[in-house]
Structures are given as C-alpha cells and as structure tokens.
Amino acid sequence: MGLAILAIMVIAVGAALRVLAPGLGPKGGTVRLVSYAVMFGGVGLAFLNAVVLVEVGEVGVKHFLGSVEPVALEQGVHIINPFASVEKMSIREQSYPAQGQVTTMESQTSEQLTVQLEVSMLYRIEPTNAPGLYERIGSEAQITSQIVLNAVRNGVRDAVATKSINEIFSPNRRELAADMEREIQAKAGDRIEVVSVFVRDVKAPQTVQNAIEEKLQREQQVAAEAFQTEIIQERATQQAEEAKGIAEAQRIISQGLTPEYLTFFYIQQLTEMPEGSVVYVPTEAGIPLMRSLGGGR
C-alpha cells in the first residue's frame, strides 16, 4: 500500500510539471520531458506494487480498504490491485516455541500434585483458513500469541489433570503426549493443525521425588535379595543332588562287599605288601593278631 501511495504522489508530481511546462517559456520543453519521465516512473512503481511473489511454503492474504479476499493466494507470481496489500503466512510445519526451544509450565495431576513439564509442539496453518484467521485475529505473529499459546497452555493442563502421578512418570510418555495433542487440537479447533506434541521433561515436587527415589531403592533391594535367594536355593539343590549321588554310590559299594570279595581283596593286598610289613588280623574274639610278613608269605 505504501508503494502505491508513493506511485500516486510521483504521478501527481509529473502531472503538475506537465501543466506548468507551457508557462515556463524556452525551458518548457525540458520540463515537459521531465514530467513524462516522472509520470512513467510513477506508473512503474504502481506496476511493481501490482506484482506479488508468494514464496514456496507460503500463502498470501489480499486485503484492501478493510476488505479481505476470502481465497488465499497460492505460491507463485500474481497480478493484483496495485492499491491492495498482501499479508504472507507460512503454511509449513512450525515449532512452538520457535527454534527448537521448549515451554515450561506447571500443571496439577488428578491427585492435585503440581508437576513441572517441558513441552514443545509442531503445528501448521491450513492454507484455506489463512484469510479467515487474518480477518479475525491478524498476522502470523498474532496467531501464534493468541491461538497457539493459549491452546498449548490449556490443552497441557487439561491432559495432565486426568493423569495420576504414576502415569505422568511412566517410562512410556507417548500416551501422555497423545492426550496433550488431542486436548490442544480441541482448544485450537480448526484454526490450526496440531502435528505432534513432545514431552521433553517432567519434574515432580521434592516430596514426590524423594518418595520415588525411596521406592526405586526398595525395588532394587528386593531384587538383590531375590537374586541372593535364588543363589542359595541353587546351591542347596546342588548339595542335595551331590548327597544323593554319594548315597547311591555307597549303596552300590555296600551291595558289592560280599565276604568272598573281601577275602579275595585281603589276599590280594597281602601279596602286594613289602616284606617285613606288620598286619593286624581281626579275630572273632575281638583281639587282633599281629603277623609279620616273611619271605615265603
């Protein structure tokens, strides 16, 4: 719009020079040429203002004298009313907060415990909604501050309010993020499209953190004690099996120790003993006899 006003002023100056040229005498011809050049420059400025380039990933909202064109300008070159203005909006996925940052907010769980969350979101503006958004709210920055910010704050708090502290600190945060995404979309309506919500970090009150740490320590202690119990049980099983093996061996040996075998074994051992060895021979009376082995045996 500013360029169009400048073009009008330049054309008006050129026209004024053209009107004044006949009264300037010999210099009138030169002034007439200058007036034509000035007016031509003004027409060029007006033409430049009539050509609008909408970049890739953008749409343009055309408005003139308080009236907004209901159909957005798609990417490409467009010829429009030189006195109209075009507000360009990005329809690419955008992050909130911008540049990969996170927004920190406090919410209460279903037990009325306050937790602190770090949340970020990806969203996009639907191209067909751009004219209506501009007419009702304003520029892209105003849309972010009024729609996106409020939707994120209210949606996150409503989603957390339905969760217990255990669900909030569950290792799987996809369900929590999905609930936040659903609540944020409900708050934003069809004005923006929520693509994804990310829960970066969750911090509980100090008392809850202490309770969680104590619980983890107890669970680790119980797991260690269970492991020790398994080791003791395994050792006991091994010892029982070993005792069974020894008892079975003794049973087999005792069954094989007949009087005939013992006599044979006694004689065999005597033949292998060196000369001069003293042998104690048991008797039925319980009085052992001693015998010295000689050369003839």
C-alpha positions in Angstrom: 0.0 0.0 0.0 2.9 2.4 0.8 4.4 1.8 -2.6 1.1 2.5 -4.3 0.7 5.8 -2.4 4.3 6.7 -3.5 3.4 5.9 -7.1 0.3 8.2 -6.9 2.4 11.0 -5.5 5.1 10.6 -8.2 2.4 10.6 -10.9 0.8 13.7 -9.4 4.2 15.5 -9.4 4.7 14.5 -13.0 1.3 15.8 -14.0 1.9 19.1 -12.2 5.1 19.6 -14.1 3.3 18.8 -17.3 0.7 21.5 -16.5 3.3 24.1 -15.6 5.6 23.4 -18.6 3.8 25.7 -21.2 4.2 28.7 -18.9 8.0 28.3 -18.4 9.0 29.6 -21.9 12.1 28.1 -23.5 12.5 25.7 -20.6 9.0 24.3 -21.0 10.1 21.6 -23.4 12.7 20.2 -21.0 10.2 20.4 -18.1 7.6 18.6 -20.2 10.1 15.7 -20.9 10.9 15.5 -17.2 7.2 15.4 -16.3 6.7 12.5 -18.7 9.7 10.7 -17.1 8.4 11.3 -13.6 4.9 10.0 -14.5 6.4 7.0 -16.2 8.4 6.3 -13.0 5.2 6.5 -11.0 3.4 4.1 -13.4 6.4 1.7 -12.9 6.1 1.9 -9.1 2.4 1.2 -9.4 3.1 -1.8 -11.6 5.7 -3.1 -9.1 3.1 -2.9 -6.4 0.7 -4.9 -8.5 3.1 -7.8 -8.9 3.2 -10.1 -5.8 5.5 -13.1 -5.4 4.3 -15.7 -2.9 7.3 -18.0 -2.0 7.2 -21.8 -1.7 5.6 -22.8 1.6 3.6 -19.6 1.9 0.1 -18.2 1.1 -0.9 -14.6 0.6 -3.9 -12.9 2.1 -5.0 -10.0 -0.1 -6.9 -7.1 1.6 -7.9 -3.6 0.5 -9.7 -0.9 2.5 -10.7 -3.2 5.3 -12.0 -6.0 3.0 -10.2 -9.4 3.0 -10.2 -11.6 -0.1 -11.7 -15.0 1.0 -9.4 -17.0 -1.2 -5.7 -17.1 -0.4 -3.0 -16.5 -3.0 -1.0 -19.7 -3.6 2.7 -19.8 -4.2 3.8 -18.1 -7.5 3.5 -14.7 -9.2 0.2 -12.8 -9.0 -1.1 -9.6 -10.5 -3.3 -7.8 -8.1 -4.8 -4.4 -7.5 -1.8 -2.1 -7.0 -3.5 -0.4 -4.1 -4.2 -3.7 -2.3 -1.9 -5.2 0.3 -0.8 -8.9 0.8 -0.1 -10.5 4.1 2.1 -13.5 3.7 1.8 -16.5 6.0 3.8 -19.7 6.3 1.9 -23.0 5.8 5.0 -25.1 6.6 5.3 -27.1 9.9 6.4 -24.7 12.6 7.6 -25.4 16.1 6.3 -23.8 19.2 8.3 -22.3 20.8 10.4 -21.3 17.8 13.9 -22.5 17.0 13.6 -25.8 18.9 13.1 -24.3 22.3 10.7 -25.7 24.9 8.0 -24.0 27.0 7.9 -24.8 30.8 4.6 -24.8 32.6 3.2 -26.2 35.8 0.1 -28.4 35.9 -1.8 -30.4 38.5 -2.3 -34.1 38.3 -5.5 -35.9 39.3 -4.2 -36.1 42.9 -3.7 -32.3 42.9 0.1 -32.6 42.8 1.9 -29.9 40.9 4.3 -31.1 38.3 6.6 -29.0 36.0 6.7 -30.0 32.3 8.8 -29.0 29.4 6.7 -29.2 26.2 7.1 -28.4 22.5 4.8 -28.7 19.6 4.7 -28.8 15.8 1.8 -27.2 14.0 0.8 -25.7 10.7 -1.7 -23.2 9.3 -4.3 -24.7 6.9 -4.0 -22.6 3.7 -7.8 -22.3 3.3 -8.1 -20.9 6.8 -5.5 -18.2 6.3 -7.9 -15.4 5.1 -10.3 -16.1 8.0 -7.5 -16.1 10.6 -6.1 -12.9 9.3 -9.6 -11.2 9.3 -10.4 -12.4 12.9 -7.0 -12.3 14.6 -4.3 -10.7 12.5 -0.8 -11.5 11.4 1.0 -14.8 11.8 2.7 -13.5 15.0 -0.7 -12.6 16.5 -2.0 -16.0 15.6 0.9 -17.6 17.5 0.5 -15.5 20.6 -3.3 -15.8 20.8 -4.2 -19.2 19.4 -1.1 -21.4 19.7 0.0 -20.1 23.1 -3.5 -20.4 24.8 -4.2 -23.8 23.2 -0.9 -25.2 24.4 -1.3 -24.0 28.0 -4.9 -25.1 28.4 -4.5 -28.3 26.5 -1.5 -29.5 28.5 -3.2 -28.6 31.8 -6.4 -30.5 30.9 -4.5 -33.5 29.7 -2.3 -33.7 32.9 -5.4 -33.2 35.1 -6.7 -36.6 34.0 -3.5 -38.4 34.8 -2.1 -39.8 38.1 1.4 -39.1 39.2 2.4 -42.6 38.3 1.0 -42.2 34.8 2.9 -38.9 34.4 6.2 -40.6 35.4 5.6 -43.7 33.3 8.5 -44.6 31.0 6.1 -44.5 28.1 5.2 -40.9 27.6 3.6 -41.4 24.2 0.2 -41.8 25.7 0.6 -38.5 27.7 1.8 -36.7 24.5 -1.1 -38.1 22.5 -3.6 -36.9 25.1 -1.9 -33.5 25.1 -2.1 -33.4 21.3 -5.8 -34.2 21.4 -6.6 -31.6 24.0 -4.5 -28.9 22.2 -6.3 -29.6 18.9 -9.6 -29.4 20.7 -8.7 -26.0 22.1 -7.4 -24.7 18.8 -10.3 -26.0 16.8 -9.9 -26.0 13.0 -7.9 -22.8 13.1 -4.5 -24.6 13.2 -3.5 -28.2 12.7 -1.5 -29.8 15.5 1.1 -32.2 14.0 2.9 -33.5 17.1 3.4 -32.8 20.8 6.7 -33.6 22.6 7.1 -34.0 26.3 10.8 -33.2 27.0 11.0 -33.4 30.7 8.8 -33.8 33.8 9.7 -32.7 37.3 7.7 -33.6 40.4 7.6 -31.8 43.8 10.6 -32.6 46.0 8.5 -34.8 48.3 7.3 -36.9 45.4 10.9 -37.1 44.0 12.1 -38.4 47.4 9.3 -40.9 47.5 10.1 -42.1 44.0 13.8 -42.5 44.9 13.0 -44.4 48.0 10.6 -46.7 46.0 13.4 -47.3 43.5 15.9 -48.2 46.2 13.4 -50.6 47.8 12.8 -52.3 44.5 16.5 -52.6 43.9 17.0 -54.1 47.4 14.2 -56.6 46.9 15.6 -57.6 43.5 19.1 -58.1 45.1 17.6 -60.2 47.9 15.6 -62.3 45.4 18.8 -62.9 43.5 20.7 -64.0 46.6 17.8 -66.3 47.5 18.0 -67.9 44.1 21.7 -68.5 44.5 21.2 -70.1 47.9 18.4 -72.3 46.5 20.6 -73.3 43.6 23.5 -74.2 46.0 21.1 -76.2 48.2 19.8 -78.1 45.1 23.4 -78.9 44.1 24.3 -80.2 47.5 21.1 -82.3 47.7 22.0 -83.8 44.3 25.6 -84.4 45.4 24.3 -86.1 48.6 22.0 -88.3 46.6 25.0 -89.3 44.4 27.1 -90.2 47.4 24.3 -92.2 49.0 23.8 -94.1 45.7 27.5 -94.8 45.4 27.6 -96.1 49.0 24.6 -98.3 48.3 26.2 -99.8 45.3 29.5 -100.4 47.1 27.8 -101.9 50.1 25.9 -104.3 47.9 29.2 -105.5 46.3 31.2 -106.0 49.6 30.4 -109.8 50.0 32.6 -112.0 52.4 34.1 -113.7 49.4 35.1 -110.4 47.8 36.6 -109.1 51.0 38.7 -112.3 51.4 39.9 -112.1 47.9 40.7 -108.4 48.3 42.6 -109.2 51.6 44.7 -111.8 50.0 45.4 -109.6 47.0 46.6 -106.8 49.3 48.9 -109.2 51.2 50.7 -110.2 48.0 51.3 -106.5 47.2 52.7 -105.6 50.6 56.6 -105.4 51.0 58.4 -107.8 53.2 58.6 -107.1 56.9 55.2 -105.4 56.9 53.1 -105.9 60.1 49.5 -106.9 59.5 46.7 -106.7 62.1 44.4 -109.6 61.7 40.9 -109.3 63.4 39.5 -112.4 65.2 36.1 -113.4 66.4 37.1 -112.7 70.0 37.9 -109.1 69.1 41.6 -109.5 69.9 43.7 -108.6 66.9 46.6 -110.8 65.9 49.8 -109.3 64.5 51.6 -111.0 61.8 54.9 -110.2 60.2 55.2 -111.0 56.5 58.2 -113.0 55.7 59.9 -114.0 52.5 57.7 -117.1 52.0 54.5 -115.4 53.0 
